[in-house]
């Protein structure tokens, strides 16, 4: 069974209006992102799973893509505010040292 990580090597956060997502965030995996005519477009390929260890855990095989690159998510110009490369651990921007409005505890 595939997981979102099977569709891209990078992890992103997109800040969106509350009518798009109640918590105003979308997290997704993709290989690349492009802005075209104000639309935010995320692209990726499908990466099949490979066995990771003797316990049978699987992870995407990013060395072997299956299929062509395709658009994974398109948000029109008024449907997004900001996007960034996010940490898979806590969702914060990976390249930002300090962003005070983004430092908070997430509800479990």
CORDAHU-V508989 format. One record per helix or strand. SS is the DSSP state (hx for helix, st for strand). FROM is the first residue (numbers start at 1). LEN is the number of residues. If there is no record, write none. Layout:
BEGIN
ss=(SS,SS)
from=(FROM,FROM)
len=(LEN,LEN)
END
This chain:
BEGIN
ss=(hx,st,st,st,st,st,hx,st,st,hx)
from=(4,10,25,32,39,58,77,82,93,100)
len=(4,6,6,5,13,18,3,5,1,3)
END
